[in-house]
């Protein structure tokens, strides 16, 4: 397995060549990007870094009730896959679109999703690409995104069984939702196409003060609601040794990509760089 980075924070504002040079110096193998160009591939390659994953075009128009609008959106998604494959990258990062009416409920959004996604997955399969679904639940109060729970994953894979369609395994979202992150890997590990190395920690004092709500008189810490927050691997609740072992059991030999969303390592490049380096060091302990 390789250890990579998903571009976040200060990295996304730095010159790409500077990012790749820093990554090579600190032992990172790959970088996940929002979009791809041939120039980016050349720059990364020059520094011994590979592009690990590209964001898929997946806007809200894919859920539109207008057939022509959906058709154009599907075409854009397919074109994005083609651009990645043409540049030698076959793994797409996918967060389901936000519905126009987030209060409509996930069941209604799922019916809209089924009208377009299978055709996109079929196209990816033909191009030799994979689509890795991120299980982010979306924001409160509706939590309107699809794919964050086993209930929803089962339904989505039933509706779209293509082998090109899989998960972007990220235990941080599962932990914050109270879902058994190891059991999810046991059930869906064969569909793991990519991994986000990110974790979650709970705060007992905040749970006592606020319960499972945000603070009343103060702003919650970044990347959480105080009673929970995202953090780097090694400082949260996930057992990364067991995660790596489960991935190995399924033959996964892909990328564990550090997604830095941690208030303790945020706000300056020095802080963020330390977070990336610490996260990598923890993950590397378990890799052969």
PyMOL commands that set and color helices and strands:
alter all, ss='L'
color gray80, all
select helices_A, chain A and resi 9-13+16-25+38-46+60-63+67-86+102-104+106-113+117-127+150-159+171-177+181-191+204-210+240-249+263-265+269-284
alter helices_A, ss='H'
color red, helices_A
select strands_A, chain A and resi 2-6+30-33+50-55+91-94+130-134+165-169+192-197+199-202+228-231+255-258
alter strands_A, ss='S'
color yellow, strands_A
deselect
rebuild
show_as cartoon
